[in-house]
Amino acid sequence: MLTPEQIATIAEELAEADRTHSVVPRITARYPEATIEDSYAIQGVWRDQNLAAGRRLVGRKIGLTSKAMQQATGITEPDYGVMFDDTVHASGAEIPVDHFSNVRIEVELAFVLARPLSGPDCTLEQTLDAIDYAVPALEVLNSHIELEGRTIVDTISDNAAYGAMVLGDERRRPDEIDLRWVPGVLSRNGEVEETGVAAGVLGHPATGVAWLANKFHQHGARLEAGEIILAGSFTRPMWVSRGDDVHCDYREMGTVTCRFV
């Protein structure tokens, strides 16, 4: 495991990479002894520094919950990160591409909690009961660590590669729609690039929320009412560049669009 001094040093390195929109060498190449616990400690130091600077936490992202994403990254277990208020965009937003590194887009559903959710044995049924509504979302990936050869330790340390999200306008309660069969048809500049259905996320997109509630219980925490939980992608990530128009069709849950400038 890493020392507190090493954890603080890496957290500051990643904070500087975030400020300068740059990429640093893999943590695991330089600190092969680093563990998953270390990576969440690094993320926690970075999170607390941002909170102290006045940013407001609005939710959590869950990643690597689908076979498509696990195969794309070579990582076989979910992870999670934090989301701040200044990273949330409405559909139709123009997003500065220079604010991110290794910029890619994923297709997801987000859930807003009506009441707190905690483990240790939180089920899918309990999770659906605690959800206020689901909304279609695009996640903007922002990777400050070189991609080749990275492990889950690298990804978690880098706030699970979260950069921003773009939320749609359609809101549905879990009892209004079979969330497993919500589709996503992702296009770039009018050309379809990726497709999938939400069941690709652990069989049901809200399963990841239950997983996160149980994971948080291990650390004496819970998910709070009003939090946005970005539940994980059911397509592979799509690379984007300046000038790209992104459009995703979720059928009965509407569309989400953005443009990178």
C-alpha positions in Angstrom: 0.0 0.0 0.0 1.0 3.6 -0.5 2.0 6.0 2.2 -0.1 9.1 3.0 2.6 11.2 1.5 2.5 9.3 -1.7 -1.3 9.5 -1.9 -1.2 13.2 -1.4 1.5 13.6 -4.0 -0.5 11.6 -6.6 -3.7 13.5 -5.8 -1.9 16.8 -6.4 -0.4 15.5 -9.6 -3.9 14.6 -10.9 -5.3 17.9 -9.7 -2.6 19.7 -11.8 -3.4 17.5 -14.8 -7.1 18.5 -14.4 -6.2 22.2 -14.3 -3.9 22.0 -17.3 -5.9 19.4 -19.2 -2.9 17.2 -19.5 -2.0 13.5 -19.2 0.4 11.9 -16.7 2.1 8.5 -16.8 0.3 5.5 -15.3 0.3 5.4 -11.5 0.7 1.6 -11.6 3.8 1.9 -13.7 5.4 4.1 -11.1 3.8 2.6 -7.9 3.2 -1.1 -8.7 2.4 -1.7 -5.0 -0.7 0.6 -5.2 -4.0 -1.1 -4.3 -7.6 -0.3 -5.0 -7.9 1.1 -1.5 -5.1 3.4 -2.3 -6.8 4.6 -5.5 -10.0 5.5 -3.6 -7.9 7.3 -1.0 -6.2 9.3 -3.8 -9.7 10.1 -5.3 -10.9 11.1 -1.8 -8.1 13.6 -1.3 -8.8 15.2 -4.7 -12.5 15.3 -3.9 -12.1 16.9 -0.5 -9.8 19.5 -2.0 -12.4 20.4 -4.5 -15.1 20.6 -1.9 -12.9 22.9 0.2 -12.5 25.1 -2.8 -16.2 25.6 -3.0 -17.4 23.0 -5.6 -20.7 21.3 -4.8 -21.1 17.5 -5.0 -24.3 16.5 -6.8 -23.9 12.8 -7.3 -21.8 9.8 -8.2 -20.8 8.0 -11.4 -20.6 4.3 -11.7 -18.3 2.9 -14.4 -17.4 -0.4 -16.0 -20.8 -2.0 -15.3 -21.3 -3.5 -18.8 -19.5 -6.2 -20.8 -19.0 -3.6 -23.6 -17.1 -1.3 -21.3 -15.2 -4.1 -19.5 -14.0 -5.4 -22.9 -13.1 -1.9 -24.1 -10.9 -1.3 -21.0 -9.7 -4.7 -19.9 -11.1 -4.1 -16.5 -13.6 -6.5 -15.0 -15.1 -4.8 -11.9 -17.2 -1.6 -11.5 -15.8 1.6 -10.1 -17.2 4.9 -9.0 -16.3 8.6 -8.8 -17.9 11.9 -7.8 -19.7 14.5 -9.8 -19.7 18.3 -9.1 -22.4 20.8 -10.0 -20.3 22.6 -12.6 -19.9 19.4 -14.7 -23.7 19.0 -15.4 -25.0 20.2 -18.8 -28.4 20.3 -20.4 -29.1 18.7 -23.8 -28.0 20.9 -26.6 -25.0 22.3 -24.7 -21.8 23.4 -26.4 -18.9 21.8 -24.5 -15.3 23.1 -24.8 -13.2 20.1 -25.9 -10.0 21.7 -24.5 -11.4 21.3 -21.0 -10.8 17.6 -21.1 -8.2 15.0 -22.0 -8.7 11.8 -24.0 -12.3 13.0 -24.7 -14.9 10.3 -25.3 -18.7 9.9 -25.0 -20.7 7.1 -23.4 -24.4 6.3 -23.4 -26.1 6.0 -20.0 -29.1 6.4 -17.9 -29.0 8.6 -14.8 -31.2 8.2 -11.7 -32.2 10.8 -9.2 -32.9 9.5 -5.7 -36.2 10.4 -3.9 -34.8 9.2 -0.6 -31.6 7.9 0.9 -30.3 4.5 -0.1 -28.0 2.3 2.0 -26.7 -1.2 2.3 -25.5 -3.7 3.4 -28.0 -5.8 1.4 -29.7 -3.3 -0.8 -31.6 -5.0 -3.6 -32.7 -3.9 -7.0 -36.3 -3.7 -5.8 -35.4 -1.4 -2.9 -33.3 0.7 -5.3 -36.2 1.1 -7.7 -38.4 2.1 -4.9 -35.9 4.8 -3.8 -35.5 6.3 -7.2 -37.5 9.5 -8.1 -36.9 9.3 -11.8 -34.6 8.1 -14.6 -33.3 10.5 -17.3 -31.2 9.8 -20.4 -27.6 11.0 -20.1 -24.3 11.2 -22.0 -21.1 11.0 -20.0 -18.0 12.9 -21.2 -14.9 10.8 -20.3 -11.9 12.8 -19.1 -8.8 10.7 -18.6 -5.7 12.3 -17.2 -3.7 9.1 -17.1 -2.2 7.5 -20.2 -4.7 4.9 -21.5 -2.4 2.1 -22.7 -1.8 -0.5 -20.0 -3.9 1.3 -17.3 -5.6 -0.7 -14.6 -8.6 -0.1 -12.3 -6.2 1.5 -9.8 -5.3 4.1 -12.4 -8.9 4.7 -13.4 -10.3 5.0 -9.9 -7.5 7.4 -8.8 -8.5 9.6 -11.8 -12.1 10.0 -10.5 -13.1 7.0 -12.6 -12.3 9.1 -15.7 -15.4 11.3 -15.2 -15.4 14.7 -16.9 -19.0 15.8 -17.4 -22.5 14.7 -18.2 -25.3 15.9 -20.5 -28.8 15.3 -19.3 -31.9 14.9 -21.4 -35.3 16.4 -20.8 -37.4 13.2 -20.5 -38.0 12.0 -16.9 -39.6 8.6 -16.2 -40.4 6.9 -13.0 -39.2 3.3 -12.8 -42.8 2.0 -12.8 -43.6 3.9 -16.0 -41.2 2.1 -18.3 -39.2 -1.1 -18.5 -35.8 0.5 -18.1 -34.0 -2.7 -19.2 -35.1 -2.1 -22.8 -34.3 1.6 -23.2 -32.2 1.8 -26.3 -29.3 4.1 -27.2 -28.3 4.9 -30.8 -25.3 7.2 -30.7 -24.3 9.3 -33.7 -21.4 11.6 -34.5 -21.9 14.1 -37.2 -25.0 12.3 -38.5 -23.3 8.8 -38.6 -24.3 6.0 -36.3 -21.3 4.9 -34.3 -22.6 2.8 -31.3 -25.8 1.1 -30.3 -27.0 -0.7 -27.2 -29.8 -1.3 -24.7 -29.7 -0.5 -21.0 -30.0 -4.2 -20.0 -26.3 -4.3 -20.9 -25.6 -2.7 -17.6 -25.6 -5.7 -15.1 -29.0 -6.9 -16.6 -30.8 -3.8 -15.3 -29.3 -0.2 -15.3 -30.4 0.3 -11.7 -28.5 -2.7 -10.4 -25.3 -0.6 -10.3 -27.0 1.8 -8.0 -27.7 -1.0 -5.6 -24.1 -2.1 -5.9 -22.9 1.4 -5.1 -25.2 1.6 -2.0 -23.8 -1.7 -0.7 -20.2 -0.5 -1.5 -20.8 2.7 0.4 -22.1 0.8 3.4 -18.6 -0.8 3.8 -17.3 2.7 4.4 -20.1 3.8 6.8 -21.8 6.0 4.1 -25.0 6.1 2.1 -26.4 7.6 -1.0 -28.5 10.7 -0.2 -31.9 12.0 -1.4 -31.5 14.2 -4.5 -28.2 12.7 -5.6 -27.8 12.0 -9.3 -26.4 8.5 -10.0 -24.9 8.0 -13.4 -25.4 4.3 -13.8 -22.8 3.1 -16.3 -22.5 2.9 -20.1 -24.3 0.3 -22.3 -22.2 1.2 -25.3 -18.4 1.4 -26.0 -16.9 4.9 -25.6 -16.9 7.0 -28.7 -14.0 9.4 -29.4 -14.9 13.0 -30.1 -13.0 16.1 -31.3 -13.6 19.8 -31.7 -16.5 20.5 -34.1 -18.2 17.1 -33.5 -22.0 17.1 -33.2 -23.2 14.3 -30.9 -26.7 12.9 -31.0 -28.2 10.0 -29.0 -31.7 8.6 -29.6 -33.3 6.9 -26.6 -36.6 6.3 -28.4 -39.4 6.8 -25.8 -37.0 8.6 -23.5 -36.2 11.2 -26.1 -32.8 12.4 -27.4 -29.7 14.0 -25.9 -27.4 16.2 -28.0 -24.3 18.2 -27.6 -21.6 19.9 -29.7 -17.9 20.0 -28.9 -16.3 23.4 -29.6 
